[in-house]
Structures are given as structure tokens and as C-alpha cells.
């Protein structure tokens, strides 16, 4: 894996947000949900498509804090425009587990 500089790392804007709404996304090629994530007054609400159906339901996601990259350009995922990349790591079965702060932090906070 190539090394990057600290300046390269600082170009990636990773923030904490709270999921405000989640819906099934049956049109996606792989099972996914549509997510709306609030990052506070500076960034507002952004949308994402996330392949997190193995560990989460649309009913349990609203109110959950997550980490996301907020400075990627929007990307068309089927009929849905994804504006952020919600971050996760694979479990032993290669299914996504969302990344979230382990303490209560304000939404919009930047990872450093």
C-alpha cells in the first residue's frame, strides 16, 4: 500500500452525522438502503446509498450516528444520487459494520 502525507489525509473530510431517515432501495444491484444523514448547520443533510442490509434495518437506523466522507463529488447510484460515503468495515463474513464514535459527540465534527 502506498504511503500518503498528512496533507493528503487532511484533504479527506470525514464528519460525524446522524441518520435522519432510511428507506429500502430495491432498485440497487446489491441489497442496499437509501440514507439521509444530518451533519448540522454547516453541511446540512446529505444522501447516501449503503449496502448495510445484513446488520441493520431501516427501522433501527434513524438516530444512529455514523462517520462519512463528505467531500466526494455526488455519484449516481441507479436512480439515486449519493452525496457522501458512509464508512464501515467488514465483519468476518465481509458484511459492512458502520463506523461510529463511541462517545456522544456533536454532529458535524470533523475526524482528526
Beta strands, then each sheet from edge to edge (+ up, - down):
strand 1: 14-24
strand 2: 33-38
strand 3: 45-50
strand 4: 65-69
strand 5: 75-77
strand 6: 80-82
strand 7: 85-86
strand 8: 88-90
strand 9: 96-98
sheet 1: 3+ 2- 1+ 4- 7+
sheet 2: 5+ 6-
sheet 3: 8+ 9-
end
